[in-house]
Amino acid sequence: MPSANYRSLLRTPGAAAFFLPASFGRVGVAMTGLGIVWLVHSRTGTFATAGLVGGAFAVSEALAAPQLARLVDRFGQTRVLPPALLGHAVAVAVLVSLVTAGACDALLVAGGALAGAGVPQLGAMSAARWAALLRPGRAVELPTAFALESVSNAVGYLVGPASVSVLAAAGHALAGTVLAASVSVTGGLVLAAQRGSAPAPVAGGAARTQGNPSLFRGESLVPMGLLMGLNLAIGVFFGAMQVSVTAFVVAHGAPGAAAPVFAVSNCSGLLAGWLYGLRRWRAAPSVHLSAATGALLLGTLLLLTVDSPFGLGLVVVLTGATVPPLLALFSVLTESVVHQSVLTQGFSWLGSASAAGSAVAVALSGSAVDSLGPRGGFAVTAAAAAALTLQSLAGLCLLRTPQPTGGTPVTRRPGRRRPRRRSAADAGTPSRPR
């Protein structure tokens, strides 16, 4: 079988039509949180209030995302996404009105929470569409599709925050927030219009027929718990790196080096994620997971030894390169252990776990930096990488996926038997939906 490549993947009927608007929309999602921080600071003059509003936005998004995903799985993307986008647009408008009117901090925090609750989970919905599109006969291409998703996510978080920061620095913080919401809503509406590639909803009687599958019950409980633990740990890594790198360059008298260091990390990640998806790997995804987390652990240990911003820039090439492959592997393994009817919820819960880890890490690494200096913050990143490595080693047993005779890994949902050949006596019996 020829090697997988992105061109053939995007030429699949319906693929580009949902992937491109979802990628466009997630740029707006990546802009929104930081845009709100800039907006509130520009009007109040204090980062304390801006941080509270931004924190309320992030926590609300993490809590609400799985609930929105539950509705999507039950009623379908095309029915749930348009009203959710409308609600998000209205919530952002309310927050902008409150900020412009000079409302009190409590109302601003409430407005931030309201805006966060309606953030469209375009990444999870796009990943669910890839699974629905490729699972019937091209499951071997799912790692490539999820690698493409991780690259798209990295581009969004490279372009989005930079764009909104440029607007804010030019004195247009309000325009940045409005632009973020506009991009999110536009991309989401175009995605919702692509009905042909949307996964079929499982509602009412169909849900009962499938035994009311759950993420946190039965055979999915342990592997899903492990995947959430992995995402919690990588969220800690993300949050600690943001604080620690900034503290390190400031301590070395080069605060302007922070942007180039983060750019180097992001670019190495983009390249690694792209290259990872180009090849059809023979080893099981759980083996790749152990290798990637081991590389991340090595990189975080090297962070403890650097003594200059230049040395830091060299090391973050390694740490940054491991992230997109890890995110792609998380999606591959989630698709293999979660029932199709709750797959969007599975992807959303992983995102919430990562967000929670990042929020905790910002406070934890800040205290570590105050007590021990920048290396204290890097120690938090090393601890997160060690937790990732230990969990990935456990995943060698808990996240096994069988391989076909050709040696190419194909994920299968646990507990699902091969369908037997149907005989004439079975002709009137409907097959169980996958």
C-alpha positions as CSV (number, residue, x, y, z in Angstrom):
1,M,0.0,0.0,0.0
2,P,1.5,3.4,-0.9
3,S,2.6,5.8,1.9
4,A,0.0,8.0,3.3
5,N,0.2,11.7,2.4
6,Y,-1.8,14.8,3.1
7,R,-2.7,15.5,-0.5
8,S,-4.5,12.2,-1.0
9,L,-6.2,12.6,2.4
10,L,-7.5,16.1,1.6
11,R,-8.7,14.9,-1.8
12,T,-11.1,12.5,-0.1
13,P,-14.6,13.7,-1.0
14,G,-15.8,16.1,1.7
15,A,-12.5,16.2,3.7
16,A,-11.2,19.6,2.7
17,A,-14.7,21.1,2.9
18,F,-14.8,20.5,6.7
19,F,-11.1,20.6,7.6
20,L,-10.4,24.1,6.1
21,P,-13.3,26.0,7.8
22,A,-12.6,24.1,11.1
23,S,-8.9,25.2,10.9
24,F,-9.9,28.8,10.1
25,G,-12.4,28.9,13.0
26,R,-9.9,27.5,15.5
27,V,-7.6,30.5,14.8
28,G,-10.4,32.6,16.2
29,V,-10.7,30.2,19.2
30,A,-7.0,30.6,19.8
31,M,-7.3,34.4,19.7
32,T,-10.3,34.7,22.1
33,G,-8.8,34.1,25.5
34,L,-5.8,36.4,25.0
35,G,-8.0,38.9,23.2
36,I,-10.2,39.2,26.3
37,V,-7.2,39.7,28.5
38,W,-6.0,42.5,26.3
39,L,-9.4,44.1,26.1
40,V,-10.0,44.1,29.8
41,H,-6.6,45.4,30.6
42,S,-6.9,48.2,28.0
43,R,-10.1,49.4,29.7
44,T,-9.3,48.8,33.4
45,G,-5.5,49.3,33.4
46,T,-4.9,46.3,35.6
47,F,-3.7,42.8,34.8
48,A,-5.3,41.6,38.0
49,T,-8.8,42.1,36.7
50,A,-7.8,41.0,33.2
51,G,-6.4,37.8,34.7
52,L,-9.5,37.1,36.7
53,V,-11.7,37.5,33.6
54,G,-9.4,35.4,31.4
55,G,-9.3,32.7,34.1
56,A,-13.1,32.6,34.3
57,F,-13.2,32.3,30.6
58,A,-10.7,29.4,30.6
59,V,-12.4,27.5,33.5
60,S,-15.8,27.9,32.0
61,E,-14.7,26.6,28.6
62,A,-13.1,23.6,30.2
63,L,-16.2,22.7,32.2
64,A,-18.7,23.4,29.4
65,A,-16.9,21.9,26.5
66,P,-17.8,18.2,27.3
67,Q,-21.4,19.2,27.9
68,L,-21.6,20.8,24.5
69,A,-19.9,17.8,23.0
70,R,-22.6,15.6,24.7
71,L,-25.3,17.5,22.8
72,V,-23.3,17.2,19.6
73,D,-23.0,13.5,19.9
74,R,-26.7,13.2,20.7
75,F,-28.3,15.5,18.2
76,G,-25.5,16.1,15.6
77,Q,-23.1,18.9,14.7
78,T,-25.4,20.5,12.1
79,R,-28.2,21.0,14.7
80,V,-26.1,22.0,17.7
81,L,-23.4,24.1,16.3
82,P,-25.4,27.0,14.8
83,P,-27.2,27.9,18.0
84,A,-24.0,27.3,20.0
85,L,-22.2,29.8,17.7
86,L,-25.0,32.3,18.1
87,G,-24.8,32.0,21.9
88,H,-21.0,32.5,21.8
89,A,-21.4,35.6,19.6
90,V,-24.0,37.0,22.0
91,A,-21.9,36.2,25.0
92,V,-18.8,38.0,23.6
93,A,-21.0,41.0,22.7
94,V,-22.3,41.1,26.3
95,L,-18.7,41.0,27.6
96,V,-17.6,43.7,25.3
97,S,-20.6,45.9,26.4
98,L,-19.7,45.3,30.0
99,V,-16.1,46.3,29.5
100,T,-17.0,49.3,27.5
101,A,-19.5,50.5,30.1
102,G,-16.9,50.2,32.9
103,A,-18.8,47.5,34.8
104,C,-17.6,46.2,38.1
105,D,-15.1,43.3,38.4
106,A,-17.8,40.8,39.4
107,L,-19.8,41.5,36.3
108,L,-16.7,41.3,34.1
109,V,-15.8,37.9,35.6
110,A,-19.4,36.7,35.0
111,G,-19.2,37.9,31.4
112,G,-15.9,36.1,30.9
113,A,-17.4,32.9,32.2
114,L,-20.4,33.3,29.9
115,A,-18.2,33.8,26.8
116,G,-16.1,30.7,27.8
117,A,-19.1,28.5,28.1
118,G,-20.0,28.9,24.5
119,V,-16.7,28.5,22.8
120,P,-17.2,26.2,19.8
121,Q,-15.1,23.0,20.0
122,L,-14.2,22.9,16.4
123,G,-11.1,20.8,16.8
124,A,-13.1,18.0,18.5
125,M,-15.8,18.2,15.8
126,S,-13.3,18.1,13.0
127,A,-11.5,15.1,14.5
128,A,-14.8,13.3,14.9
129,R,-15.5,13.9,11.2
130,W,-12.2,12.4,10.2
131,A,-13.0,9.3,12.3
132,A,-16.5,9.0,10.6
133,L,-15.0,9.5,7.2
134,L,-12.0,7.1,7.4
135,R,-13.1,4.4,9.9
136,P,-15.3,2.4,7.4
137,G,-12.4,1.3,5.1
138,R,-9.4,3.6,5.6
139,A,-8.7,3.4,9.3
140,V,-5.0,3.1,8.6
141,E,-5.0,6.7,7.5
142,L,-6.4,8.0,10.8
143,P,-2.9,8.8,12.3
144,T,-2.2,11.0,9.3
145,A,-5.5,12.8,9.7
146,F,-4.9,13.4,13.4
147,A,-1.4,14.6,12.7
148,L,-2.9,17.1,10.2
149,E,-5.3,18.1,13.0
150,S,-2.4,18.7,15.4
151,V,-0.5,20.8,12.8
152,S,-3.6,22.8,12.2
153,N,-4.0,23.4,16.0
154,A,-0.3,24.5,16.2
155,V,-0.8,26.9,13.4
156,G,-3.9,28.3,15.1
157,Y,-2.1,28.9,18.3
158,L,0.9,30.4,16.5
159,V,-1.1,32.8,14.3
160,G,-4.1,33.6,16.6
161,P,-2.4,35.0,19.7
162,A,0.2,36.8,17.6
163,S,-2.5,38.5,15.6
164,V,-4.5,39.6,18.6
165,S,-1.3,40.9,20.4
166,V,-0.4,43.0,17.3
167,L,-3.8,44.6,17.3
168,A,-3.7,45.2,21.0
169,A,-0.2,46.7,20.9
170,A,-1.5,49.1,18.2
171,G,-4.3,50.2,20.4
172,H,-7.1,48.1,18.9
173,A,-7.8,45.6,21.7
174,L,-11.5,45.8,21.0
175,A,-11.0,45.0,17.4
176,G,-9.0,41.9,18.4
177,T,-11.8,40.5,20.5
178,V,-14.4,41.2,17.8
179,L,-12.2,39.7,15.1
180,A,-11.6,36.6,17.2
181,A,-15.4,36.0,17.7
182,S,-16.0,36.7,14.0
183,V,-13.4,34.2,12.8
184,S,-14.7,31.5,15.2
185,V,-18.3,32.0,14.2
186,T,-17.6,32.1,10.5
187,G,-15.5,29.0,10.5
188,G,-18.1,27.2,12.6
189,L,-21.0,28.1,10.4
190,V,-19.2,26.9,7.3
191,L,-18.3,23.7,9.1
192,A,-22.0,23.2,10.2
193,A,-23.1,23.7,6.6
194,Q,-21.0,20.6,5.5
195,R,-23.8,18.1,6.3
196,G,-22.5,15.2,4.3
197,S,-19.3,14.6,6.4
198,A,-21.0,15.1,9.8
199,P,-21.1,12.0,12.0
200,A,-24.6,10.6,12.4
201,P,-26.1,11.5,15.7
202,V,-27.1,8.7,18.2
203,A,-30.3,9.9,19.8
204,G,-33.3,8.4,21.5
205,G,-34.0,4.8,20.5
206,A,-30.6,4.5,18.7
207,A,-28.8,5.3,21.9
208,R,-30.8,2.7,23.8
209,T,-30.1,0.1,21.0
210,Q,-26.4,0.6,21.5
211,G,-26.6,0.1,25.2
212,N,-26.2,3.8,26.1
213,P,-22.4,3.8,25.8
214,S,-20.4,5.9,28.2
215,L,-16.9,7.3,28.4
216,F,-16.5,6.5,32.0
217,R,-18.1,3.1,32.3
218,G,-17.2,-0.4,31.2
219,E,-14.2,-1.2,29.0
220,S,-13.5,2.5,28.2
221,L,-13.1,3.6,31.9
222,V,-9.5,2.7,32.4
223,P,-8.0,3.7,29.1
224,M,-10.0,6.9,29.0
225,G,-8.8,7.7,32.6
226,L,-5.2,7.1,31.4
227,L,-5.7,9.4,28.4
228,M,-7.1,12.1,30.6
229,G,-4.1,11.8,32.9
230,L,-1.8,12.1,30.0
231,N,-3.6,15.3,28.8
232,L,-3.6,16.7,32.3
233,A,0.2,16.2,32.5
234,I,0.8,17.8,29.1
235,G,-1.3,20.7,30.2
236,V,1.0,21.1,33.2
237,F,3.9,21.1,30.8
238,F,2.3,23.8,28.6
239,G,1.5,26.1,31.5
240,A,4.9,25.7,33.2
241,M,6.8,26.3,30.0
242,Q,5.0,29.6,29.4
243,V,6.0,30.9,32.9
244,S,9.4,29.4,33.1
245,V,10.7,30.5,29.7
246,T,9.5,34.1,30.4
247,A,11.2,34.0,33.8
248,F,14.4,32.6,32.4
249,V,14.9,35.3,29.7
250,V,14.0,38.1,32.2
251,A,16.5,36.8,34.7
252,H,19.2,36.8,32.0
253,G,18.4,40.4,31.1
254,A,16.9,39.5,27.7
255,P,13.1,39.8,27.9
256,G,12.9,40.3,24.2
257,A,14.2,36.8,23.7
258,A,10.9,35.2,24.9
259,A,9.1,35.7,21.5
260,P,11.9,34.1,19.4
261,V,12.2,31.2,21.9
262,F,8.5,30.4,21.7
263,A,8.6,30.8,17.9
264,V,11.5,28.3,17.6
265,S,9.5,25.9,19.7
266,N,6.3,26.3,17.7
267,C,8.1,26.0,14.4
268,S,10.0,22.8,15.4
269,G,6.6,21.4,16.5
270,L,5.0,22.2,13.2
271,L,7.7,20.5,11.3
272,A,7.7,17.4,13.5
273,G,4.0,17.1,13.4
274,W,4.0,17.4,9.6
275,L,6.7,14.8,9.2
276,Y,5.1,12.4,11.6
277,G,1.9,12.3,9.6
278,L,3.7,11.8,6.3
279,R,4.9,8.3,7.2
280,R,2.9,5.1,7.7
281,W,4.4,3.8,10.9
282,R,4.6,0.1,11.7
283,A,4.9,0.2,15.4
284,A,1.8,0.5,17.6
285,P,0.7,4.0,18.7
286,S,1.3,3.1,22.3
287,V,5.0,2.5,21.4
288,H,5.2,5.8,19.7
289,L,3.7,7.4,22.8
290,S,6.4,6.0,25.0
291,A,9.1,7.2,22.6
292,A,7.7,10.7,22.3
293,T,7.2,11.1,26.1
294,G,10.8,9.8,26.6
295,A,12.1,12.5,24.2
296,L,10.1,15.1,26.0
297,L,11.5,14.0,29.4
298,L,15.0,14.2,28.0
299,G,14.4,17.7,26.7
300,T,12.9,19.0,30.0
301,L,15.9,17.6,31.9
302,L,18.2,19.5,29.5
303,L,16.3,22.6,30.4
304,L,17.7,22.4,33.9
305,T,21.2,22.7,32.5
306,V,20.9,25.7,30.2
307,D,22.6,28.9,31.1
308,S,21.8,31.3,28.3
309,P,18.8,32.3,26.1
310,F,20.6,30.8,23.1
311,G,21.0,27.5,24.9
312,L,17.4,27.6,25.8
313,G,16.5,28.1,22.2
314,L,18.4,25.0,21.2
315,V,16.7,22.8,23.8
316,V,13.2,24.0,23.0
317,V,13.7,22.6,19.5
318,L,13.5,19.2,21.1
319,T,10.7,19.8,23.5
320,G,8.6,21.6,20.9
321,A,9.1,18.9,18.4
322,T,7.4,16.3,20.6
323,V,4.1,18.1,21.2
324,P,2.2,17.7,17.8
325,P,3.1,14.0,17.5
326,L,1.8,13.5,21.1
327,L,-1.4,15.3,20.4
328,A,-1.9,13.2,17.3
329,L,-1.3,10.0,19.3
330,F,-3.8,11.1,21.9
331,S,-6.4,11.4,19.2
332,V,-5.5,8.1,17.6
333,L,-5.7,6.3,21.0
334,T,-8.9,8.0,22.0
335,E,-10.6,7.0,18.7
336,S,-9.5,3.4,19.4
337,V,-11.0,3.1,22.9
338,V,-14.1,5.3,22.8
339,H,-17.4,4.3,21.2
340,Q,-18.2,6.2,18.0
341,S,-21.4,7.6,19.5
342,V,-19.5,9.5,22.3
343,L,-16.4,10.3,20.3
344,T,-16.8,14.1,20.3
345,Q,-17.2,13.9,24.1
346,G,-13.9,11.9,24.3
347,F,-12.0,14.5,22.4
348,S,-13.5,17.4,24.4
349,W,-12.7,15.8,27.7
350,L,-9.1,15.5,26.7
351,G,-9.0,19.2,25.9
352,S,-10.6,20.0,29.2
353,A,-8.0,17.9,31.1
354,S,-5.2,19.7,29.3
355,A,-6.7,23.1,30.1
356,A,-7.1,22.2,33.8
357,G,-3.4,21.1,33.9
358,S,-2.3,24.3,32.3
359,A,-4.3,26.4,34.7
360,V,-2.8,24.6,37.7
361,A,0.7,24.8,36.3
362,V,0.6,28.6,35.9
363,A,0.1,29.0,39.6
364,L,2.5,26.1,40.6
365,S,5.3,27.2,38.4
366,G,5.0,30.8,39.4
367,S,5.5,29.8,43.0
368,A,8.4,27.6,42.0
369,V,10.1,30.4,40.2
370,D,9.6,32.8,43.1
371,S,11.2,30.3,45.5
372,L,13.9,28.7,43.3
373,G,14.3,30.9,40.3
374,P,13.7,29.9,36.7
375,R,15.1,26.4,37.2
376,G,12.3,25.8,39.8
377,G,9.8,26.4,37.0
378,F,11.7,24.0,34.7
379,A,11.6,21.4,37.4
380,V,7.8,21.5,37.2
381,T,8.1,20.9,33.4
382,A,10.4,17.9,34.1
383,A,8.0,16.5,36.7
384,A,5.1,16.8,34.1
385,A,7.2,15.0,31.5
386,A,8.1,12.3,34.0
387,A,4.4,11.8,34.7
388,L,3.8,11.6,31.0
389,T,6.5,9.0,30.5
390,L,5.3,6.8,33.4
391,Q,1.7,6.9,32.2
392,S,2.8,6.1,28.6
393,L,4.7,3.0,29.9
394,A,1.4,1.9,31.6
395,G,-0.3,2.5,28.3
396,L,1.9,-0.1,26.6
397,C,-0.4,-2.6,28.4
398,L,-3.6,-0.6,28.7
399,L,-3.7,1.0,25.2
400,R,-2.8,-2.0,23.0
401,T,-4.0,-2.0,19.5
402,P,-3.8,-5.1,17.3
403,Q,-1.9,-5.1,14.0
404,P,-3.0,-6.6,10.7
405,T,-0.9,-9.0,8.8
406,G,0.8,-6.3,6.8
407,G,2.3,-4.8,10.0
408,T,0.5,-1.5,9.8
409,P,-1.2,-0.5,13.1
410,V,-5.0,-0.4,12.9
411,T,-6.9,0.7,16.0
412,R,-9.9,-1.2,17.1
413,R,-12.4,-0.4,19.8
414,P,-12.0,-2.7,22.9
415,G,-14.5,-5.6,23.2
416,R,-15.7,-5.5,19.7
417,R,-15.6,-8.7,17.7
418,R,-15.0,-9.2,14.1
419,P,-18.3,-9.4,12.2
420,R,-19.1,-12.9,11.1
421,R,-20.1,-13.7,7.5
422,R,-23.8,-13.3,7.1
423,S,-25.8,-16.2,5.8
424,A,-29.1,-16.3,4.0
425,A,-30.8,-16.9,7.3
426,D,-29.5,-13.6,8.5
427,A,-30.6,-11.6,5.5
428,G,-33.4,-9.9,7.4
429,T,-31.4,-9.1,10.5
430,P,-29.9,-5.6,10.5
431,S,-26.2,-5.4,11.4
432,R,-25.1,-3.6,14.5
433,P,-24.1,0.1,13.7
434,R,-20.5,0.9,14.1
